[in-house]
Amino acid sequence: MKRLTLLLILIGLLLSACTPAGNTTPTTAPTQAETKAPEPTEEPVQTTLTVMTHDSFAVSAELVEAFQKTNNVTINFVKAGDTGSALNRIILTSLSGTPAADVFFGLDNTFLSRALENDLFIPYQAPALKDVPADLQLDADYRVVPIDFGDVCINYDKAYFEEKDIPLPESLVQLKDPVYEGLLAVENPATSSPGLSFMLATIAEFGEDGWLDWWAAMKENSVVIVSDWETAYYTNFSGSSGKGPQPMVVSYASSPAAELIYSDPKLDVSPTAFIIAPNTCWRQVEFAGILRGTKQQALAEKFIDFMLSPEFQADVPMQMFVYPVLSGVALPAEFEEAAQVPQDPAELDPALIAANREAWTKAWSDLMLK
């Protein structure tokens, strides 16, 4: 027994000698707080701003990128057809309480009253409006702000009239002449902003008692009707593609400048021009507005300010071939050389348009589409 006790004591002394000197570290496991890794730094959440436009909207990519970077936002551009089609979509979705976008660009003075009647926009008085001519600011409550303007006119293919030795019409009245049978393509005013603008020009020219008589004569003279500007200009018009069946089309006073600037091979003179006689053109002002129901109102206001900035306004002529509304913005040299501004565009009282636009459009449709 004594030998066993002595052996156990010796074993204990040997184990103690194997323990490193000075090691007083506790043998308990580290706590969760001691082992938890540091949380990664979170990046700011990037939001999306949806901007609905007509199909002809364009802006330089570098301007959009700069706006996105400055405001930590992604711009989602939604092209929704011609102005009339886009506005119909906005009205339907807004009535449901869920607008299809945060901002709408492309509303013009021919559709303005319809949009305002439907209470689509949140008022916003952009600071830059102080530098926009008063005659372009058509909503005193700032529900929409003007962004650009241009003139809707009848464009023609110079070569066609020269080769056929047909005199160029100098008024709307002359277009009823059988020599121009089937030579003009127009857009449906119910679905197209240029189409509606041209219809209003005919009302201004012939009056409320005579404009439908003119259209009836044009129907007899085989005027061609299409739904939108893109189809009329790029498919029907011979002056653009060189293959279209109609040498005249309702387009813009700046379209001949576009034909010259983008000609390939490069031309010295535009192959097209427009009829510049009094009351044959209609001045069109385009607006942007913040849609009621948006969850991005602050960003939407910044986007409106962006569209009225000198940088965006200077980009407008070469991108969409219309004029900037901001005073003092220099035009590109090519634009000044090739574009023309009609001196006597047709005019109608906005209140008269608001009161009669729907009835006029229906009367036109009943006559021309049946």
JOZIMO-V781719 format. One record per pair of residues at least 4 apart in sequence whose C-alpha atoms are under 8 Angstrom apart, sorted by the first residue. I is the first residue (numbers start at 0). J is the second residue. Records with the same first field share a line. If there is no record, write none. Layout:
I->J / J
This chain:
0->4
1->5
2->6
3->7
4->8
5->9
6->10
7->11
8->12
9->13
10->14
11->15
12->16
13->17
14->18
18->22
29->33 / 34
30->34
31->35
45->71 / 72 / 73
46->71 / 72 / 73
47->72 / 73 / 74 / 75
48->72 / 73 / 74 / 75 / 100 / 101 / 102 / 295 / 298 / 299
49->74 / 75 / 76 / 77 / 100 / 101 / 102
50->74 / 75 / 76 / 77 / 100 / 101 / 102 / 103 / 104
51->76 / 77 / 78 / 79 / 85 / 99 / 100 / 101 / 102 / 103 / 104
52->56 / 76 / 77 / 78 / 79 / 80 / 82 / 85 / 103 / 104 / 105
53->78 / 79 / 80 / 81 / 82 / 85 / 104 / 105
54->78 / 79 / 80 / 81
55->81 / 319
56->78 / 105 / 318 / 319
57->318 / 319
58->62 / 63 / 311 / 314 / 315 / 318 / 319
59->63 / 314 / 318
60->64
61->65
62->66 / 310 / 311
63->67 / 74
64->68
65->69
66->70 / 72 / 305
67->71 / 72 / 73 / 74
68->72
70->298
78->85
79->84 / 85 / 88
80->84 / 85
81->85 / 190 / 191 / 192 / 227 / 228
82->86 / 105 / 106 / 107 / 190 / 191 / 192
83->87 / 110 / 189 / 190 / 191 / 192
84->88 / 190 / 191
85->89
86->90 / 106 / 114
87->91
88->92 / 99
89->93 / 98 / 99 / 100
90->94 / 114 / 117 / 119
91->95
92->96 / 97 / 98 / 99
93->97 / 98 / 99 / 119 / 291 / 292
94->98
96->292
97->292
98->290 / 291 / 292 / 293
100->290 / 293
101->289 / 290 / 291 / 292 / 293 / 294 / 295 / 296 / 299
102->287 / 288 / 289 / 290 / 299
103->287 / 288 / 289 / 290
104->285 / 286 / 287 / 288
105->285 / 286 / 287
106->110 / 111 / 285 / 286 / 287
107->111 / 192 / 283 / 284 / 285 / 286
108->112 / 137 / 283 / 284 / 285
109->192 / 195 / 196 / 283 / 352
110->114 / 192
111->115
112->116 / 353
113->117 / 353
114->118 / 119
115->119 / 120 / 142
118->291
119->290 / 291
120->142 / 143 / 288 / 289 / 290 / 291
121->142 / 288 / 289 / 290 / 291
122->140 / 141 / 142 / 143 / 288 / 289
123->141 / 142 / 143 / 289 / 300
124->128 / 141 / 144
125->144 / 300 / 303 / 304
126->304
127->131 / 304 / 307 / 308 / 325
128->144
130->325 / 326
131->135 / 136 / 324 / 325 / 326
132->136 / 324 / 325 / 326
133->137
135->145 / 284 / 324
136->144 / 145
138->142 / 143 / 144
142->288 / 289
143->286 / 287 / 288 / 289
144->286 / 287 / 288
145->284 / 285 / 286 / 287 / 324
146->284 / 285 / 286 / 287 / 306 / 307 / 312 / 323 / 324 / 325
147->284 / 285 / 286 / 315 / 321 / 322 / 323 / 324
148->282 / 283 / 284 / 285 / 321 / 322 / 323 / 324
149->251 / 252 / 253 / 282 / 283 / 284 / 321 / 322
150->251 / 252 / 253 / 280 / 281 / 282 / 283 / 340 / 341 / 344
151->193 / 196 / 197 / 249 / 250 / 251 / 252 / 280 / 281 / 282 / 283
152->197 / 249 / 250 / 251 / 252 / 273 / 274 / 275 / 279 / 280 / 281
153->247 / 248 / 249 / 250 / 251 / 273 / 274 / 279 / 280
154->247 / 248 / 249 / 250 / 251 / 252 / 254 / 255 / 271 / 272 / 273 / 274
155->238 / 246 / 247 / 248 / 271 / 272 / 273 / 274
156->160 / 236 / 237 / 238 / 246 / 247 / 270 / 271 / 272
157->161 / 238 / 270 / 271 / 272
158->162 / 270
159->163 / 246
160->164 / 165 / 166 / 167
161->165
165->178
168->173 / 174 / 274
169->173 / 274 / 275 / 276
170->174 / 274 / 276 / 277 / 279
171->175 / 201 / 279
172->213
174->179 / 217
175->179 / 180 / 213 / 216 / 217 / 220
176->180 / 220
177->220
179->183 / 220
180->220 / 221 / 222
181->220 / 221 / 222 / 223 / 245
182->221 / 222 / 223 / 244 / 245 / 246 / 247
183->222 / 223 / 245 / 246 / 247 / 248 / 249
184->222 / 223 / 224 / 225 / 231 / 235 / 236 / 245 / 247 / 248 / 249
185->194 / 222 / 223 / 224 / 225 / 231 / 248 / 249
186->190 / 191 / 193 / 194 / 195 / 224 / 225 / 226 / 227 / 228 / 231 / 249
187->191 / 194 / 195 / 224 / 225 / 226 / 227
188->192 / 193 / 194 / 195 / 196 / 197 / 198 / 360
189->194 / 195 / 360 / 364
190->194 / 226 / 227
191->195 / 226 / 227 / 228
192->196
193->197 / 228 / 249 / 250
194->198 / 227 / 228 / 249
195->199 / 360
196->200 / 281 / 282 / 283
197->201 / 249 / 280 / 281
198->202
199->203 / 281 / 347
200->204 / 278 / 279 / 280 / 281 / 345 / 346
201->205 / 206 / 210 / 278 / 279
202->206 / 207 / 209 / 210
203->207 / 278 / 345 / 346 / 347
204->210 / 278 / 279 / 345
205->209 / 210 / 213
206->210
209->213
210->214
211->215 / 363
212->216
213->217
214->218 / 363 / 367
215->219 / 366 / 367
216->220
217->221 / 222
218->222 / 367
225->230 / 231
226->230 / 231
227->231
228->232 / 249 / 250
229->233 / 234
230->234 / 235
231->235 / 236 / 248 / 249
232->236 / 239 / 248 / 249 / 250
233->239 / 240 / 243
234->240 / 242 / 243
235->242 / 243 / 244 / 245 / 248
236->240 / 241 / 242 / 243 / 244 / 245 / 246 / 247 / 248
237->241 / 242 / 243 / 244 / 245 / 246 / 247
238->243 / 246 / 247 / 270 / 271
239->243 / 258
250->254
252->272 / 273 / 338 / 339 / 340 / 341
253->257 / 320 / 321 / 337 / 338 / 339
254->258 / 271 / 272 / 320 / 338
255->259 / 269 / 270 / 271 / 272 / 273 / 337 / 338
256->260 / 269 / 333 / 334 / 337 / 338
257->261 / 320
258->262 / 269 / 270 / 271
259->265 / 266 / 267 / 268 / 269 / 270 / 337
260->265 / 333
261->265
262->266
269->337
274->279
275->279 / 280 / 341
276->280 / 343
277->342 / 343 / 344 / 345
278->343 / 344 / 345 / 346
279->344 / 345
280->341 / 343 / 344 / 345
281->344 / 345 / 346
282->344 / 345 / 346
287->303
288->303
289->293 / 296 / 299 / 300
295->299
296->300
297->301
298->302
299->303
300->304
301->305
302->306
303->307
304->308
305->311
306->311 / 312
307->311 / 312 / 325
308->312
309->313 / 325 / 328
310->314
311->315
312->316 / 323 / 324 / 325 / 328
313->323 / 328 / 329 / 330
314->318
315->319 / 320 / 321 / 322 / 323
316->320 / 321 / 322 / 323 / 330 / 331 / 334
317->321 / 331 / 334
323->328
330->334 / 335
331->335
332->336
333->337
334->338
335->339
347->351 / 352
348->352
349->353
350->354
351->355 / 356
352->356
355->359
356->360
357->361
358->362
359->363
360->364
361->365
362->366
363->367 / 368
364->368 / 369
365->369
